[in-house]
């Protein structure tokens, strides 16, 4: 399941550099997560790094993009293949 950033985001800029897939970018008003790039850090880390560093806990699972751990790993492998 991809993650998303809620409107509680304070634009503190700490999540974007933590994303190993470069799925986080500045949006019109708050940061946004591209669900096509988000693997919840599966393949990179044990936990989602953006969630770990977010000071306001505004990065929940996206109910519109439900994925299993296996699907997230497949996405990671597609994104990292050379």
BELMO-V699492 format. One record per backbone hydrogen bond with DSSP energy under -1.0 kcal/mol. CO is the residue of the C=O (numbers start at 1). NH is the residue of the N-H. If there is no record, write none. Layout:
co:CO nh:NH
co:CO nh:NH
//
This chain:
co:2 nh:62
co:6 nh:9
co:15 nh:18
co:16 nh:19
co:19 nh:22
co:23 nh:34
co:25 nh:32
co:30 nh:27
co:32 nh:25
co:34 nh:37
co:34 nh:38
co:39 nh:42
co:41 nh:44
co:41 nh:45
co:48 nh:52
co:49 nh:53
co:50 nh:54
co:58 nh:6
co:60 nh:4
co:62 nh:65
co:65 nh:2
co:68 nh:72
co:69 nh:73
co:70 nh:74
co:71 nh:75
co:72 nh:76
co:73 nh:77
co:74 nh:78
co:75 nh:79
co:76 nh:80
//
